[in-house]
Amino acid sequence: RMVIALAKLNGFRVAHFRAGMNTRGQWMTPVKGDGAGFPDLILLRRNLLIAVELKAEGKKPKPNQEAWLKAFAAAGALTFVWWPKDLDVIQEILGRAA
């Protein structure tokens, strides 16, 4: 929520797709096509596109998440993996991009 709020304060449009519980009681984000591993946040402002994977401390991106970030970077987007400890860096990046 904090990253989304910071992005909105800095004029970004934000896309985030939340997981939902299926009939078996499992949390899943429904996706079609190549959606597995899609970044947690897509931030867009004017001609700047940022794709972000958010991780809990001690967690690392999965291979399909890394593949999406590489694809976005190849298309010219800025890409990041952010952890809670990165809040100061996140504020700097989103503010600097203004």
N, C-alpha and C positions, 0 to 999 in steps of 0.2 A: 504493500500500500504506500509505503514511504517513497519508493522510486516513482510510482505512478504520480503521486502528488507533486514531487519535484519536477517531473517532466511536464506536467500540466502547467505548473507555475512558470516554467521557462518556455511556454508557447508550443509545446509538442502536441501533436495528435497521438493518441496512445491506443494500441490494440493489445488486448490480453484475453486469452481464452481459458476459462476456468474449468477444472475437472468437475464432474458430477458423479453421483453414486448410481451404479447400475443395479439391476434387479437381483444380482448376487451379492450386493453389499460391498462391491469393490469400487474404489475411486478411479475414474477414467476420464480422459478428455477425448470425446468422439472426434475422429479424424477420417478423412477419405484421402485416396491417392497416396502421395508420399509424405503425409503430414506427421508421421511418428518422428519425434525429436524436434519438431518446429520450435523456434525460440519462444521463451516466455513472454517477451515484450517486443513489439515493433513500435518504434518511435519515429515520427516524421514531422519535420518542420522545413518548409520551403524546399530547398534542394538537398536536404540532409536526411538520410535514412540510417537509423541505428537499430541493429538486431541484438537483443540481450538475452542471455541465459542466466537466470537467477539460481543460486545454489545455497544450500544451508552450509554452515561452517563444516569443514572436513569432507564435504562431498565434491565430486568432480563430474564434469559433463560426460555423458555416455557417448559412444561412438556416433550414433545417429544425430545427437545434438551437435557434436563437433562438425559433422558433415554439413548440416544446415548452416552453421556459422561460416564455414569455409565457402559455401555456395553464395551466401549473402556478400561476403567480402569480395569474392571474384566478380560480383555484379556491381561493386563500388560502394557498398554499404560499410559503415563502421560497425564492428562487431565486438562484443565484450562478454565476458563471464564475470558476474559480480557476486560477491559474498557480503553478508551483513557488515563485516569489518571495513568494507570499501566505501562507506557512506560519504566520507570526505572527498574521495576521488570521484564518486558519482556526481556529487554536487558541483565539483569543478568542471567535469566534462559537460554536463547538461547546461551549466551557466555559460561556459566558454563558447559553446556552440551557438550562442544567441546572436 
